[in-house]
């Protein structure tokens, strides 16, 4: 699964989503991880201008999770609408530590929201009700 990290230094999640100069995207599985891409954005300032969000959402729309130190209501709503699960940290944390924690959870029994996030981008399988609907129309 792809995970996005709002970062200033490419080492820690230390940035507000809307003002973040960089978003590092990693491919993460229970066994390994690799940096897939880094998106660099022009400085925008703290003006409340939501137009700065569109290119960021577009860049990371195939990610399942977004780690930030802060995110505004509009940014959070737009992230969720794009299928991202934003996670707001209380303080900056090293990206490699966050990846290790996530991998530990993936190796165990992930919570329902994470199981759903893992399915992002994969073809949805029909559940029993869908099959009933398809059979009985």
N, CA, C and O atoms as CSV, one atom per row, in Angstrom:
chain,resi,resn,atom,element,x,y,z
A,1,UNK,N,N,0.845,-1.170,0.000
A,1,UNK,CA,C,0.000,0.000,0.000
A,1,UNK,C,C,0.888,1.229,0.000
A,1,UNK,O,O,2.013,1.194,0.498
A,2,UNK,N,N,0.379,2.314,-0.560
A,2,UNK,CA,C,1.119,3.568,-0.582
A,2,UNK,C,C,0.690,4.442,0.595
A,2,UNK,O,O,-0.492,4.559,0.917
A,3,UNK,N,N,1.703,5.053,1.227
A,3,UNK,CA,C,1.471,5.909,2.385
A,3,UNK,C,C,2.201,7.230,2.149
A,3,UNK,O,O,3.362,7.242,1.740
A,4,UNK,N,N,1.512,8.343,2.411
A,4,UNK,CA,C,2.073,9.680,2.208
A,4,UNK,C,C,2.446,10.305,3.550
A,4,UNK,O,O,1.745,10.137,4.548
A,5,UNK,N,N,3.569,11.032,3.552
A,5,UNK,CA,C,4.067,11.687,4.754
A,5,UNK,C,C,4.336,13.161,4.447
A,5,UNK,O,O,5.143,13.468,3.570
A,6,UNK,N,N,3.666,14.079,5.160
A,6,UNK,CA,C,3.916,15.518,4.998
A,6,UNK,C,C,5.204,15.847,5.750
A,6,UNK,O,O,5.295,15.636,6.959
A,7,UNK,N,N,6.202,16.365,5.026
A,7,UNK,CA,C,7.526,16.528,5.609
A,7,UNK,C,C,8.256,17.750,5.066
A,7,UNK,O,O,8.108,18.118,3.901
A,8,UNK,N,N,9.038,18.363,5.929
A,8,UNK,CA,C,9.906,19.453,5.492
A,8,UNK,C,C,11.296,18.929,5.144
A,8,UNK,O,O,11.924,19.390,4.191
A,9,UNK,N,N,11.770,17.955,5.929
A,9,UNK,CA,C,13.155,17.494,5.796
A,9,UNK,C,C,13.305,16.108,5.171
A,9,UNK,O,O,14.422,15.603,5.064
A,10,UNK,N,N,12.202,15.488,4.758
A,10,UNK,CA,C,12.171,14.152,4.159
A,10,UNK,C,C,12.605,13.050,5.130
A,10,UNK,O,O,12.798,11.904,4.724
A,11,UNK,N,N,12.756,13.395,6.402
A,11,UNK,CA,C,13.132,12.411,7.412
A,11,UNK,C,C,12.046,12.233,8.462
A,11,UNK,O,O,11.907,11.158,9.047
A,12,UNK,N,N,11.269,13.303,8.702
A,12,UNK,CA,C,10.246,13.281,9.751
A,12,UNK,C,C,8.926,13.802,9.198
A,12,UNK,O,O,8.893,14.594,8.256
A,13,UNK,N,N,7.839,13.337,9.808
A,13,UNK,CA,C,6.545,13.976,9.574
A,13,UNK,C,C,6.562,15.171,10.508
A,13,UNK,O,O,6.479,15.023,11.727
A,14,UNK,N,N,6.672,16.366,9.921
A,14,UNK,CA,C,6.873,17.581,10.706
A,14,UNK,C,C,6.174,18.781,10.070
A,14,UNK,O,O,6.604,19.923,10.229
A,15,UNK,N,N,5.080,18.499,9.344
A,15,UNK,CA,C,4.490,19.570,8.556
A,15,UNK,C,C,2.963,19.503,8.505
A,15,UNK,O,O,2.362,18.428,8.513
A,16,UNK,N,N,2.365,20.683,8.453
A,16,UNK,CA,C,0.934,20.846,8.190
A,16,UNK,C,C,0.703,20.463,6.731
A,16,UNK,O,O,1.487,20.846,5.863
A,17,UNK,N,N,-0.340,19.726,6.455
A,17,UNK,CA,C,-0.591,19.246,5.096
A,17,UNK,C,C,-0.625,20.381,4.070
A,17,UNK,O,O,0.064,20.317,3.052
A,18,UNK,N,N,-1.410,21.401,4.331
A,18,UNK,CA,C,-1.559,22.479,3.355
A,18,UNK,C,C,-0.288,23.273,3.119
A,18,UNK,O,O,-0.095,23.819,2.033
A,19,UNK,N,N,0.578,23.346,4.113
A,19,UNK,CA,C,1.796,24.158,4.007
A,19,UNK,C,C,3.037,23.329,3.750
A,19,UNK,O,O,4.131,23.879,3.620
A,20,UNK,N,N,2.890,22.031,3.674
A,20,UNK,CA,C,4.043,21.142,3.537
A,20,UNK,C,C,4.761,21.351,2.199
A,20,UNK,O,O,4.135,21.322,1.140
A,21,UNK,N,N,6.080,21.563,2.258
A,21,UNK,CA,C,6.818,21.734,1.010
A,21,UNK,C,C,7.057,20.412,0.279
A,21,UNK,O,O,7.298,20.398,-0.928
A,22,UNK,N,N,6.990,19.302,1.018
A,22,UNK,CA,C,7.251,17.984,0.438
A,22,UNK,C,C,6.249,16.956,0.963
A,22,UNK,O,O,5.801,17.016,2.108
A,23,UNK,N,N,5.920,16.025,0.095
A,23,UNK,CA,C,5.173,14.854,0.535
A,23,UNK,C,C,5.932,13.644,0.016
A,23,UNK,O,O,6.066,13.440,-1.191
A,24,UNK,N,N,6.426,12.843,0.962
A,24,UNK,CA,C,7.148,11.618,0.613
A,24,UNK,C,C,6.150,10.467,0.578
A,24,UNK,O,O,5.368,10.289,1.512
A,25,UNK,N,N,6.176,9.695,-0.485
A,25,UNK,CA,C,5.269,8.558,-0.643
A,25,UNK,C,C,6.094,7.277,-0.620
A,25,UNK,O,O,7.044,7.115,-1.386
A,26,UNK,N,N,5.709,6.375,0.275
A,26,UNK,CA,C,6.378,5.090,0.419
A,26,UNK,C,C,5.427,3.965,0.060
A,26,UNK,O,O,4.226,4.043,0.319
A,27,UNK,N,N,5.982,2.906,-0.544
A,27,UNK,CA,C,5.274,1.640,-0.728
A,27,UNK,C,C,5.596,0.820,0.502
A,27,UNK,O,O,6.764,0.562,0.792
A,28,UNK,N,N,4.565,0.405,1.233
A,28,UNK,CA,C,4.788,-0.297,2.491
A,28,UNK,C,C,3.999,-1.603,2.516
A,28,UNK,O,O,2.816,-1.645,2.180
A,29,UNK,N,N,4.685,-2.659,2.920
A,29,UNK,CA,C,4.029,-3.935,3.176
A,29,UNK,C,C,4.460,-4.369,4.568
A,29,UNK,O,O,5.254,-3.687,5.216
A,30,UNK,N,N,3.945,-5.492,5.027
A,30,UNK,CA,C,4.308,-5.984,6.351
A,30,UNK,C,C,5.800,-6.326,6.424
A,30,UNK,O,O,6.383,-6.318,7.509
A,31,UNK,N,N,6.415,-6.624,5.289
A,31,UNK,CA,C,7.809,-7.076,5.283
A,31,UNK,C,C,8.815,-6.018,4.855
A,31,UNK,O,O,9.951,-6.034,5.327
A,32,UNK,N,N,8.432,-5.105,3.981
A,32,UNK,CA,C,9.419,-4.123,3.529
A,32,UNK,C,C,8.762,-2.789,3.173
A,32,UNK,O,O,7.540,-2.644,3.168
A,33,UNK,N,N,9.626,-1.833,2.877
A,33,UNK,CA,C,9.153,-0.512,2.467
A,33,UNK,C,C,10.205,0.108,1.572
A,33,UNK,O,O,11.394,-0.195,1.675
A,34,UNK,N,N,9.738,0.994,0.682
A,34,UNK,CA,C,10.679,1.723,-0.168
A,34,UNK,C,C,10.064,3.066,-0.526
A,34,UNK,O,O,8.849,3.198,-0.672
A,35,UNK,N,N,10.922,4.042,-0.660
A,35,UNK,CA,C,10.488,5.368,-1.086
A,35,UNK,C,C,10.061,5.266,-2.543
A,35,UNK,O,O,10.860,4.892,-3.401
A,36,UNK,N,N,8.820,5.593,-2.823
A,36,UNK,CA,C,8.300,5.489,-4.180
A,36,UNK,C,C,8.449,6.812,-4.935
A,36,UNK,O,O,8.779,6.826,-6.121
A,37,UNK,N,N,8.200,7.927,-4.229
A,37,UNK,CA,C,8.205,9.224,-4.901
A,37,UNK,C,C,8.211,10.340,-3.868
A,37,UNK,O,O,7.714,10.176,-2.754
A,38,UNK,N,N,8.781,11.477,-4.253
A,38,UNK,CA,C,8.721,12.676,-3.423
A,38,UNK,C,C,8.102,13.777,-4.273
A,38,UNK,O,O,8.582,14.087,-5.363
A,39,UNK,N,N,7.034,14.357,-3.755
A,39,UNK,CA,C,6.390,15.487,-4.428
A,39,UNK,C,C,6.852,16.766,-3.740
A,39,UNK,O,O,6.782,16.878,-2.516
A,40,UNK,N,N,7.324,17.731,-4.529
A,40,UNK,CA,C,7.797,19.004,-4.000
A,40,UNK,C,C,6.813,20.085,-4.436
A,40,UNK,O,O,6.429,20.163,-5.603
A,41,UNK,N,N,6.412,20.922,-3.466
A,41,UNK,CA,C,5.423,21.958,-3.731
A,41,UNK,C,C,5.999,23.333,-3.437
A,41,UNK,O,O,6.837,23.492,-2.549
A,42,UNK,N,N,5.545,24.313,-4.184
A,42,UNK,CA,C,5.957,25.701,-3.962
A,42,UNK,C,C,5.450,26.163,-2.608
A,42,UNK,O,O,4.358,25.774,-2.194
A,43,UNK,N,N,6.226,26.991,-1.905
A,43,UNK,CA,C,5.735,27.547,-0.633
A,43,UNK,C,C,4.439,28.323,-0.855
A,43,UNK,O,O,4.308,29.076,-1.820
A,44,UNK,N,N,3.482,28.126,0.057
A,44,UNK,CA,C,2.177,28.761,-0.114
A,44,UNK,C,C,1.835,29.747,0.990
A,44,UNK,O,O,0.957,30.589,0.802
A,45,UNK,N,N,2.490,29.670,2.120
A,45,UNK,CA,C,2.125,30.559,3.226
A,45,UNK,C,C,0.875,30.052,3.930
A,45,UNK,O,O,0.276,29.053,3.533
A,46,UNK,N,N,0.501,30.758,4.973
A,46,UNK,CA,C,-0.610,30.328,5.812
A,46,UNK,C,C,-1.834,31.208,5.559
A,46,UNK,O,O,-2.352,31.839,6.480
A,47,UNK,N,N,-2.284,31.244,4.327
A,47,UNK,CA,C,-3.348,32.170,3.951
A,47,UNK,C,C,-4.740,31.571,3.921
A,47,UNK,O,O,-5.703,32.285,3.641
A,48,UNK,N,N,-4.878,30.287,4.199
A,48,UNK,CA,C,-6.197,29.658,4.164
A,48,UNK,C,C,-6.712,29.424,2.755
A,48,UNK,O,O,-7.894,29.131,2.573
A,49,UNK,N,N,-5.853,29.548,1.763
A,49,UNK,CA,C,-6.252,29.368,0.376
A,49,UNK,C,C,-6.314,27.877,0.063
A,49,UNK,O,O,-5.286,27.201,0.029
A,50,UNK,N,N,-7.524,27.366,-0.165
A,50,UNK,CA,C,-7.703,25.936,-0.412
A,50,UNK,C,C,-7.175,25.491,-1.769
A,50,UNK,O,O,-7.023,24.291,-1.997
A,51,UNK,N,N,-6.889,26.428,-2.682
A,51,UNK,CA,C,-6.381,26.040,-3.997
A,51,UNK,C,C,-5.063,25.285,-3.878
A,51,UNK,O,O,-4.721,24.500,-4.761
A,52,UNK,N,N,-4.322,25.512,-2.801
A,52,UNK,CA,C,-3.049,24.809,-2.604
A,52,UNK,C,C,-3.269,23.328,-2.338
A,52,UNK,O,O,-2.348,22.529,-2.505
A,53,UNK,N,N,-4.475,22.949,-1.927
A,53,UNK,CA,C,-4.752,21.557,-1.588
A,53,UNK,C,C,-4.947,20.677,-2.819
A,53,UNK,O,O,-4.564,19.507,-2.807
A,54,UNK,N,N,-5.529,21.217,-3.865
A,54,UNK,CA,C,-5.869,20.409,-5.041
A,54,UNK,C,C,-4.666,19.670,-5.621
A,54,UNK,O,O,-4.767,18.467,-5.859
A,55,UNK,N,N,-3.521,20.338,-5.861
A,55,UNK,CA,C,-2.395,19.586,-6.426
A,55,UNK,C,C,-1.842,18.529,-5.467
A,55,UNK,O,O,-1.335,17.497,-5.906
A,56,UNK,N,N,-1.938,18.781,-4.174
A,56,UNK,CA,C,-1.448,17.802,-3.200
A,56,UNK,C,C,-2.356,16.577,-3.171
A,56,UNK,O,O,-1.877,15.443,-3.193
A,57,UNK,N,N,-3.653,16.807,-3.123
A,57,UNK,CA,C,-4.608,15.690,-3.136
A,57,UNK,C,C,-4.441,14.883,-4.423
A,57,UNK,O,O,-4.430,13.652,-4.392
A,58,UNK,N,N,-4.312,15.574,-5.542
A,58,UNK,CA,C,-4.146,14.897,-6.827
A,58,UNK,C,C,-2.882,14.037,-6.835
A,58,UNK,O,O,-2.897,12.917,-7.345
A,59,UNK,N,N,-1.792,14.557,-6.271
A,59,UNK,CA,C,-0.513,13.843,-6.275
A,59,UNK,C,C,-0.563,12.556,-5.461
A,59,UNK,O,O,0.091,11.572,-5.808
A,60,UNK,N,N,-1.337,12.561,-4.382
A,60,UNK,CA,C,-1.320,11.406,-3.465
A,60,UNK,C,C,-2.635,10.633,-3.456
A,60,UNK,O,O,-2.879,9.850,-2.538
A,61,UNK,N,N,-3.473,10.834,-4.444
A,61,UNK,CA,C,-4.799,10.209,-4.451
A,61,UNK,C,C,-4.750,8.685,-4.466
A,61,UNK,O,O,-5.738,8.041,-4.111
A,62,UNK,N,N,-3.630,8.091,-4.867
A,62,UNK,CA,C,-3.539,6.630,-4.860
A,62,UNK,C,C,-2.944,6.087,-3.555
A,62,UNK,O,O,-2.713,4.885,-3.422
A,63,UNK,N,N,-2.702,6.984,-2.599
A,63,UNK,CA,C,-2.217,6.555,-1.277
A,63,UNK,C,C,-3.406,6.157,-0.405
A,63,UNK,O,O,-4.530,6.609,-0.624
A,64,UNK,N,N,-3.141,5.309,0.584
A,64,UNK,CA,C,-4.189,4.872,1.495
A,64,UNK,C,C,-4.193,5.704,2.779
A,64,UNK,O,O,-5.250,5.948,3.361
A,65,UNK,N,N,-3.003,6.139,3.218
A,65,UNK,CA,C,-2.862,6.841,4.491
A,65,UNK,C,C,-2.038,8.102,4.264
A,65,UNK,O,O,-1.125,8.119,3.438
A,66,UNK,N,N,-2.368,9.150,4.999
A,66,UNK,CA,C,-1.638,10.422,4.963
A,66,UNK,C,C,-1.271,10.800,6.390
A,66,UNK,O,O,-2.151,11.043,7.215
A,67,UNK,N,N,0.023,10.852,6.684
A,67,UNK,CA,C,0.505,11.287,8.000
A,67,UNK,C,C,0.841,12.773,7.943
A,67,UNK,O,O,1.523,13.229,7.025
A,68,UNK,N,N,0.353,13.529,8.937
A,68,UNK,CA,C,0.598,14.973,9.033
A,68,UNK,C,C,0.764,15.353,10.510
A,68,UNK,O,O,0.397,14.585,11.399
A,69,UNK,N,N,1.322,16.546,10.764
A,69,UNK,CA,C,1.299,17.049,12.139
A,69,UNK,C,C,0.065,17.906,12.351
A,69,UNK,O,O,-0.366,18.116,13.485
A,70,UNK,N,N,-0.508,18.403,11.251
A,70,UNK,CA,C,-1.715,19.204,11.336
A,70,UNK,C,C,-2.404,19.194,9.974
A,70,UNK,O,O,-1.761,19.056,8.934
A,71,UNK,N,N,-3.723,19.342,10.009
A,71,UNK,CA,C,-4.495,19.407,8.760
A,71,UNK,C,C,-5.779,20.153,9.078
A,71,UNK,O,O,-6.437,19.879,10.081
A,72,UNK,N,N,-6.124,21.083,8.228
A,72,UNK,CA,C,-7.350,21.849,8.428
A,72,UNK,C,C,-8.579,21.018,8.103
A,72,UNK,O,O,-8.483,19.946,7.505
A,73,UNK,N,N,-9.734,21.529,8.505
A,73,UNK,CA,C,-10.987,20.825,8.252
A,73,UNK,C,C,-11.234,20.576,6.782
A,73,UNK,O,O,-11.651,19.486,6.391
A,74,UNK,N,N,-10.976,21.585,5.965
A,74,UNK,CA,C,-11.188,21.444,4.527
A,74,UNK,C,C,-10.221,20.417,3.943
A,74,UNK,O,O,-10.610,19.591,3.117
A,75,UNK,N,N,-8.969,20.468,4.371
A,75,UNK,CA,C,-7.972,19.515,3.888
A,75,UNK,C,C,-8.322,18.098,4.286
A,75,UNK,O,O,-8.196,17.171,3.485
A,76,UNK,N,N,-8.765,17.924,5.536
A,76,UNK,CA,C,-9.145,16.599,6.016
A,76,UNK,C,C,-10.338,16.070,5.225
A,76,UNK,O,O,-10.362,14.906,4.825
A,77,UNK,N,N,-11.321,16.930,5.004
A,77,UNK,CA,C,-12.514,16.513,4.254
A,77,UNK,C,C,-12.150,16.117,2.822
A,77,UNK,O,O,-12.643,15.116,2.301
A,78,UNK,N,N,-11.294,16.902,2.202
A,78,UNK,CA,C,-10.898,16.603,0.825
A,78,UNK,C,C,-10.050,15.334,0.755
A,78,UNK,O,O,-10.160,14.562,-0.198
A,79,UNK,N,N,-9.206,15.119,1.765
A,79,UNK,CA,C,-8.385,13.908,1.809
A,79,UNK,C,C,-9.284,12.672,1.936
A,79,UNK,O,O,-9.112,11.694,1.209
A,80,UNK,N,N,-10.234,12.729,2.858
A,80,UNK,CA,C,-11.152,11.607,3.061
A,80,UNK,C,C,-11.972,11.364,1.800
A,80,UNK,O,O,-12.181,10.217,1.404
A,81,UNK,N,N,-12.431,12.428,1.175
A,81,UNK,CA,C,-13.217,12.302,-0.062
A,81,UNK,C,C,-12.399,11.616,-1.163
A,81,UNK,O,O,-12.955,10.913,-2.007
A,82,UNK,N,N,-11.077,11.822,-1.150
A,82,UNK,CA,C,-10.203,11.198,-2.145
A,82,UNK,C,C,-9.807,9.773,-1.749
A,82,UNK,O,O,-9.048,9.116,-2.461
A,83,UNK,N,N,-10.327,9.298,-0.608
A,83,UNK,CA,C,-10.047,7.937,-0.188
A,83,UNK,C,C,-8.815,7.792,0.693
A,83,UNK,O,O,-8.349,6.679,0.932
A,84,UNK,N,N,-8.288,8.908,1.176
A,84,UNK,CA,C,-7.129,8.895,2.073
A,84,UNK,C,C,-7.598,8.825,3.520
A,84,UNK,O,O,-8.669,9.327,3.859
A,85,UNK,N,N,-6.798,8.207,4.360
A,85,UNK,CA,C,-7.092,8.174,5.795
A,85,UNK,C,C,-6.042,9.060,6.472
A,85,UNK,O,O,-4.913,8.617,6.683
A,86,UNK,N,N,-6.400,10.322,6.820
A,86,UNK,CA,C,-5.401,11.189,7.451
A,86,UNK,C,C,-5.144,10.783,8.903
A,86,UNK,O,O,-6.072,10.470,9.649
A,87,UNK,N,N,-3.876,10.793,9.281
A,87,UNK,CA,C,-3.477,10.527,10.659
A,87,UNK,C,C,-2.679,11.730,11.141
A,87,UNK,O,O,-1.613,12.043,10.611
A,88,UNK,N,N,-3.220,12.400,12.162
A,88,UNK,CA,C,-2.590,13.597,12.716
A,88,UNK,C,C,-1.738,13.199,13.917
A,88,UNK,O,O,-2.237,12.614,14.878
A,89,UNK,N,N,-0.460,13.521,13.852
A,89,UNK,CA,C,0.466,13.202,14.939
A,89,UNK,C,C,0.478,14.341,15.957
A,89,UNK,O,O,0.264,15.500,15.601
A,90,UNK,N,N,0.727,14.011,17.212
A,90,UNK,CA,C,0.791,15.019,18.270
A,90,UNK,C,C,2.079,15.831,18.195
A,90,UNK,O,O,2.114,16.992,18.603
A,91,UNK,N,N,3.138,15.214,17.671
A,91,UNK,CA,C,4.429,15.888,17.539
A,91,UNK,C,C,5.168,15.245,16.374
A,91,UNK,O,O,4.812,14.143,15.956
A,92,UNK,N,N,6.198,15.917,15.835
A,92,UNK,CA,C,6.943,15.323,14.725
A,92,UNK,C,C,7.518,13.953,15.097
A,92,UNK,O,O,7.965,13.735,16.223
A,93,UNK,N,N,7.495,13.042,14.129
A,93,UNK,CA,C,8.054,11.702,14.320
A,93,UNK,C,C,8.831,11.304,13.075
A,93,UNK,O,O,8.507,11.724,11.964
A,94,UNK,N,N,9.858,10.491,13.274
A,94,UNK,CA,C,10.661,10.003,12.156
A,94,UNK,C,C,9.813,9.105,11.254
A,94,UNK,O,O,9.070,8.248,11.732
A,95,UNK,N,N,9.936,9.314,9.961
A,95,UNK,CA,C,9.187,8.510,8.993
A,95,UNK,C,C,9.527,7.029,9.164
A,95,UNK,O,O,8.638,6.178,9.122
A,96,UNK,N,N,10.817,6.719,9.357
A,96,UNK,CA,C,11.192,5.299,9.493
A,96,UNK,C,C,10.560,4.668,10.727
A,96,UNK,O,O,10.243,3.478,10.710
A,97,UNK,N,N,10.368,5.448,11.811
A,97,UNK,CA,C,9.696,4.916,13.002
A,97,UNK,C,C,8.217,4.657,12.733
A,97,UNK,O,O,7.663,3.650,13.175
A,98,UNK,N,N,7.587,5.570,12.008
A,98,UNK,CA,C,6.171,5.403,11.668
A,98,UNK,C,C,5.971,4.188,10.762
A,98,UNK,O,O,5.007,3.438,10.917
A,99,UNK,N,N,6.886,4.003,9.822
A,99,UNK,CA,C,6.811,2.831,8.941
A,99,UNK,C,C,6.942,1.554,9.757
A,99,UNK,O,O,6.192,0.601,9.547
A,100,UNK,N,N,7.897,1.530,10.694
A,100,UNK,CA,C,8.097,0.338,11.535
A,100,UNK,C,C,6.845,0.032,12.359
A,100,UNK,O,O,6.451,-1.128,12.478
A,101,UNK,N,N,6.214,1.072,12.930
A,101,UNK,CA,C,4.986,0.868,13.712
A,101,UNK,C,C,3.871,0.317,12.819
A,101,UNK,O,O,3.152,-0.605,13.204
A,102,UNK,N,N,3.739,0.891,11.629
A,102,UNK,CA,C,2.706,0.453,10.699
A,102,UNK,C,C,2.939,-1.001,10.286
A,102,UNK,O,O,1.990,-1.780,10.196
A,103,UNK,N,N,4.181,-1.362,10.038
A,103,UNK,CA,C,4.484,-2.738,9.650
A,103,UNK,C,C,4.166,-3.723,10.777
A,103,UNK,O,O,3.717,-4.839,10.518
A,104,UNK,N,N,4.397,-3.316,12.014
A,104,UNK,CA,C,4.065,-4.167,13.160
A,104,UNK,C,C,2.566,-4.442,13.192
A,104,UNK,O,O,2.138,-5.572,13.427
A,105,UNK,N,N,1.774,-3.402,12.954
A,105,UNK,CA,C,0.316,-3.560,12.927
A,105,UNK,C,C,-0.104,-4.449,11.751
A,105,UNK,O,O,-0.992,-5.290,11.887
A,106,UNK,N,N,0.540,-4.256,10.601
A,106,UNK,CA,C,0.205,-5.056,9.421
A,106,UNK,C,C,0.500,-6.533,9.627
A,106,UNK,O,O,-0.192,-7.388,9.074
A,107,UNK,N,N,1.522,-6.839,10.419
A,107,UNK,CA,C,1.880,-8.236,10.683
A,107,UNK,C,C,0.892,-8.913,11.625
A,107,UNK,O,O,0.785,-10.139,11.646
A,108,UNK,N,N,0.169,-8.111,12.404
A,108,UNK,CA,C,-0.796,-8.665,13.356
A,108,UNK,C,C,-2.194,-8.670,12.780
A,108,UNK,O,O,-2.428,-9.147,11.670
A,109,UNK,N,N,-3.117,-8.131,13.557
A,109,UNK,CA,C,-4.517,-8.065,13.148
A,109,UNK,C,C,-4.881,-6.592,12.984
A,109,UNK,O,O,-5.297,-5.951,13.949
A,110,UNK,N,N,-4.731,-6.044,11.773
A,110,UNK,CA,C,-4.994,-4.615,11.577
A,110,UNK,C,C,-6.441,-4.247,11.909
A,110,UNK,O,O,-7.353,-5.046,11.695
A,111,UNK,N,N,-6.651,-3.027,12.436
A,111,UNK,CA,C,-8.014,-2.572,12.704
A,111,UNK,C,C,-8.802,-2.448,11.399
A,111,UNK,O,O,-8.210,-2.386,10.321
A,112,UNK,N,N,-10.133,-2.412,11.491
A,112,UNK,CA,C,-10.960,-2.369,10.280
A,112,UNK,C,C,-10.601,-1.239,9.314
A,112,UNK,O,O,-10.579,-1.456,8.102
A,113,UNK,N,N,-10.319,-0.029,9.829
A,113,UNK,CA,C,-10.002,1.078,8.918
A,113,UNK,C,C,-8.732,0.791,8.121
A,113,UNK,O,O,-8.622,1.197,6.964
A,114,UNK,N,N,-7.769,0.091,8.735
A,114,UNK,CA,C,-6.525,-0.218,8.042
A,114,UNK,C,C,-6.727,-1.356,7.035
A,114,UNK,O,O,-6.133,-1.345,5.957
A,115,UNK,N,N,-7.557,-2.327,7.387
A,115,UNK,CA,C,-7.875,-3.386,6.417
A,115,UNK,C,C,-8.528,-2.780,5.182
A,115,UNK,O,O,-8.234,-3.180,4.056
A,116,UNK,N,N,-9.415,-1.815,5.400
A,116,UNK,CA,C,-10.061,-1.131,4.274
A,116,UNK,C,C,-9.022,-0.356,3.461
A,116,UNK,O,O,-9.057,-0.369,2.231
A,117,UNK,N,N,-8.100,0.318,4.149
A,117,UNK,CA,C,-7.058,1.084,3.463
A,117,UNK,C,C,-6.173,0.170,2.622
A,117,UNK,O,O,-5.729,0.554,1.539
A,118,UNK,N,N,-5.918,-1.034,3.116
A,118,UNK,CA,C,-5.092,-1.984,2.377
A,118,UNK,C,C,-5.724,-2.376,1.048
A,118,UNK,O,O,-5.021,-2.734,0.104
A,119,UNK,N,N,-7.039,-2.308,0.975
A,119,UNK,CA,C,-7.752,-2.689,-0.244
A,119,UNK,C,C,-7.809,-1.567,-1.276
A,119,UNK,O,O,-8.259,-1.783,-2.401
A,120,UNK,N,N,-7.351,-0.359,-0.900
A,120,UNK,CA,C,-7.429,0.768,-1.830
A,120,UNK,C,C,-6.651,0.442,-3.106
A,120,UNK,O,O,-5.507,-0.010,-3.061
A,121,UNK,N,N,-7.294,0.679,-4.219
A,121,UNK,CA,C,-6.661,0.442,-5.500
A,121,UNK,C,C,-6.806,-0.985,-5.997
A,121,UNK,O,O,-6.460,-1.282,-7.140
A,122,UNK,N,N,-7.313,-1.869,-5.150
A,122,UNK,CA,C,-7.537,-3.250,-5.570
A,122,UNK,C,C,-8.999,-3.401,-5.972
A,122,UNK,O,O,-9.870,-2.685,-5.478
A,123,UNK,N,N,-9.251,-4.328,-6.862
A,123,UNK,CA,C,-10.625,-4.576,-7.294
A,123,UNK,C,C,-11.442,-5.083,-6.114
A,123,UNK,O,O,-11.028,-5.998,-5.402
A,124,UNK,N,N,-12.588,-4.486,-5.921
A,124,UNK,CA,C,-13.441,-4.876,-4.808
A,124,UNK,C,C,-14.117,-6.204,-5.138
A,124,UNK,O,O,-14.645,-6.397,-6.233
A,125,UNK,N,N,-14.086,-7.095,-4.182
A,125,UNK,CA,C,-14.763,-8.385,-4.354
A,125,UNK,C,C,-16.227,-8.230,-3.931
A,125,UNK,O,O,-16.545,-7.477,-3.011
A,126,UNK,N,N,-17.087,-8.937,-4.603
A,126,UNK,CA,C,-18.495,-8.911,-4.243
A,126,UNK,C,C,-18.694,-9.569,-2.892
A,126,UNK,O,O,-18.103,-10.609,-2.602
A,127,UNK,N,N,-19.526,-8.958,-2.073
A,127,UNK,CA,C,-19.861,-9.648,-0.840
A,127,UNK,C,C,-21.179,-10.391,-1.050
A,127,UNK,O,O,-21.754,-10.325,-2.137
A,128,UNK,N,N,-21.653,-11.077,-0.057
A,128,UNK,CA,C,-22.830,-11.927,-0.205
A,128,UNK,C,C,-24.043,-11.141,-0.681
A,128,UNK,O,O,-24.770,-11.601,-1.562
A,129,UNK,N,N,-24.275,-9.949,-0.107
A,129,UNK,CA,C,-25.447,-9.168,-0.527
A,129,UNK,C,C,-25.340,-8.766,-1.996
A,129,UNK,O,O,-26.338,-8.777,-2.717
A,130,UNK,N,N,-24.116,-8.406,-2.449
A,130,UNK,CA,C,-23.939,-8.059,-3.845
A,130,UNK,C,C,-24.247,-9.254,-4.742
A,130,UNK,O,O,-24.846,-9.105,-5.806
A,131,UNK,N,N,-23.828,-10.446,-4.297
A,131,UNK,CA,C,-24.094,-11.643,-5.084
A,131,UNK,C,C,-25.586,-11.907,-5.167
A,131,UNK,O,O,-26.099,-12.247,-6.233
A,132,UNK,N,N,-26.290,-11.751,-4.044
A,132,UNK,CA,C,-27.740,-11.948,-4.032
A,132,UNK,C,C,-28.406,-10.990,-5.003
A,132,UNK,O,O,-29.292,-11.375,-5.766
A,133,UNK,N,N,-27.965,-9.729,-4.966
A,133,UNK,CA,C,-28.530,-8.716,-5.859
A,133,UNK,C,C,-28.266,-9.080,-7.309
A,133,UNK,O,O,-29.147,-8.942,-8.158
A,134,UNK,N,N,-27.055,-9.547,-7.595
A,134,UNK,CA,C,-26.690,-9.903,-8.977
A,134,UNK,C,C,-27.488,-11.115,-9.463
A,134,UNK,O,O,-27.867,-11.185,-10.633
A,135,UNK,N,N,-27.739,-12.067,-8.565
A,135,UNK,CA,C,-28.453,-13.285,-8.935
A,135,UNK,C,C,-29.955,-13.019,-9.097
A,135,UNK,O,O,-30.580,-13.467,-10.058
A,136,UNK,N,N,-30.510,-12.285,-8.144
A,136,UNK,CA,C,-31.968,-12.109,-8.123
A,136,UNK,C,C,-32.435,-10.810,-8.741
A,136,UNK,O,O,-33.634,-10.608,-8.931
A,137,UNK,N,N,-31.476,-9.901,-9.067
A,137,UNK,CA,C,-31.770,-8.644,-9.733
A,137,UNK,C,C,-32.882,-7.938,-9.157
A,137,UNK,O,O,-33.237,-6.857,-9.628
